[in-house]
Amino acid sequence: MTLSTPSSSTISVHLLTQNSHHCTTSLSSTMSGKKIITVFGATGVQGGSVADIFLHDPKLKSDWTVRAVTRDTSKESAKRLQQQGAEVVAADLNDKSTLVKAMEGATAVFAVTNYWEKCDMKLEIQQGKNLVDAAKEAGVQQFIWSSLYNIAKLSNGKLPNVYHFDSKALVEDYAREVDIPATFFLAGSYMSNLPGASFRRDPQANNAWTLSLPVSEQAVMPVFDAAADTGKFIKAAVLNRDKVLGKRLLGATNYLTNAQIIEGFKKVFPEAGKTASYKKLPDDVFREFWTKYQGAPEFVAQELLENMQLFDTYGYFGGESLDETHALLEDKLTTWEEYAAKTLKWGEELK
């Protein structure tokens, strides 16, 4: 599951609006002799990680300039990107002409959409197709699409409602059909979804730290620190362009069972971990959490349940090995233990 836990049925994404300063700044990027990477959602989790590594990595920053696309160029996160050397622009995912402008002159593009803002599969597919069409029109040499598996197809129709996976997979299919030079990055399960959300103190278990999900203790997740590590995969993609065109990069540090996630927590927090355990939630309890306490529509609660069931059945990445992707990486990925130790999402007690 790749979403951050929402506080309501409104789940935010970076909507984009056109920026009038595009032409001047893109000319300066071209004149500098550096290649341009256009990064959509540059103040978000995945896009922010990509922008960060291209701005600061010694191997990348001398050859690349970042064109950061975000919803609001006046917000603080966008200003920080500009201060770090990024060209900050805006565009509208629903207006292809603005996307073409954001991609003009770019060698590579990292494109990500957010289903969770509107929870509308058709809208996300259209936005993704707009990005693909714009990349083709702009002559982008490597379009890197943040994709996912088609779960309806993978499960032979038994998990038909995991829309946020299937929509991205259908955009991937479209990119292949129109034959643009593309690489597909598949984000694993965000480690950030665990602390303070599904992994928290349970008043019904003497306040012990408890990981609660509607799957078995042996269900397998491909986990990764999206904010810290997405950029490492995209770095590998551009440095190995010819090798990865048409290929998928699987965005995960490793596969962990729920039991192993608990064990990792115990290693990092031996005192708090003494009574830590796993609890399997009944399906109806999980759905009720999302509808009653998070304000999500019924179809979203069912979607998230089937997303969870994927871990126990067909596999988030269909059981595919991570080895081929890892062989391309130059940078060490964040382990679950390292993430657990540094995150503040546990709250005050485990800082």
Secondary structure as UniProt FT lines:
FT   TURN            20..21
FT   HELIX           22..31
FT   TURN            32..33
FT   STRAND          35..40
FT   TURN            41..43
FT   HELIX           45..56
FT   HELIX           58..61
FT   TURN            62..63
FT   STRAND          64..69
FT   TURN            73..74
FT   HELIX           76..83
FT   TURN            84..85
FT   STRAND          87..89
FT   TURN            93..94
FT   HELIX           96..103
FT   TURN            104..105
FT   STRAND          108..111
FT   HELIX           115..117
FT   TURN            118..119
FT   HELIX           121..138
FT   STRAND          142..147
FT   HELIX           151..154
FT   TURN            155..157
FT   TURN            160..161
FT   HELIX           163..177
FT   TURN            178..179
FT   STRAND          182..187
FT   STRAND          189..190
FT   HELIX           191..193
FT   TURN            196..198
FT   STRAND          199..202
FT   HELIX           203..205
FT   TURN            206..207
FT   STRAND          208..213
FT   TURN            217..218
FT   STRAND          220..224
FT   HELIX           226..239
FT   HELIX           241..244
FT   TURN            245..246
FT   STRAND          248..251
FT   STRAND          254..257
FT   HELIX           258..268
FT   TURN            270..271
FT   HELIX           272..275
FT   STRAND          277..280
FT   HELIX           283..288
FT   HELIX           289..293
FT   HELIX           298..312
FT   TURN            313..314
FT   TURN            316..319
FT   HELIX           323..326
FT   TURN            327..328
FT   HELIX           336..342
FT   TURN            345..346
FT   HELIX           348..350
//
